Amino acid sequence: MRTNQEQNLISVVVPTLNAAETLFLPLADLQAVDIVKEVIVVDGGSRDETVALARAAGTRIVDAARGRGTQLAAGAATASGNWLLFLHADCRFDPAWQAAVRAFVSAPKADSCAGYFDFALDDATAAARRVERIVAWRCRVLALPFGDQGLLIARSLYDAVGGFAPLPLMEDVDLVRRLGRRRLARIGCRCISSARRYRREGYWRRPLRNLFCLSLYFAGVPPHRIAWLYS
């Protein structure tokens, strides 16, 4: 008979594409954590040192066609943990994440909900705090956490809702909408995302562009037609 810890082992799936600059952040957080059974890096054809860094860190490498939805689905298909934790390559957790995750997966009927983390940026500016408040509102009111907040989900629930669709964009929105508000829960720990794109594109321009892309998706525009706006 398996212990609770054995039943709650997590497979971490990290999609990558030319992510050498930031990949070390999640890998450093995840290695040597006993609740983590494996870390799977799903690469979409990187031309930098991403794969070499991931292999040196002791992760399992899976090659997949480029596209975050396709890569996430490929990683989940090879994962062996009873829980799946999907994490972007430029994100990391704050120090309290292990305790928060243990509490989440050990709670009664935990496998009936998917958990998401609080969005944070590694930038001390007021503009970054404003973006974080907007994301918190979006999660609370619209029940729309995005992939850069991480997603923790039992394998059984992931399979029941059909997993990630092979979409080049909006794969996270597609999945959480299939889950629905009642099957989403806040874990209560921060997932800290790199702010480099916000600094490069602007703290007003990037959120507005993201909102425009989301509006197009809700209006029925196919994700592959929206993808060129998002890159």
Protein Blocks (a to p, Z undefined) as FASTA:
>chain_A
ZZfklmmpccdddddehkllmmmmmmmmmgopaklmbdcdddehiablmlmmmmmnopac
ddddedfklmmmmmmmmpcbfbdcdddfkbccdfklmmmmmmmmmpghklmpccdddddd
ddfbfklmmmmmmmmmmmmmnopacfknopaddfklmmmnopaaddfbhklmmmmmmnom
mlgccehiacdddfklmmmnopklmmmmmmmmmmmmmnopafklmmmmmZZ
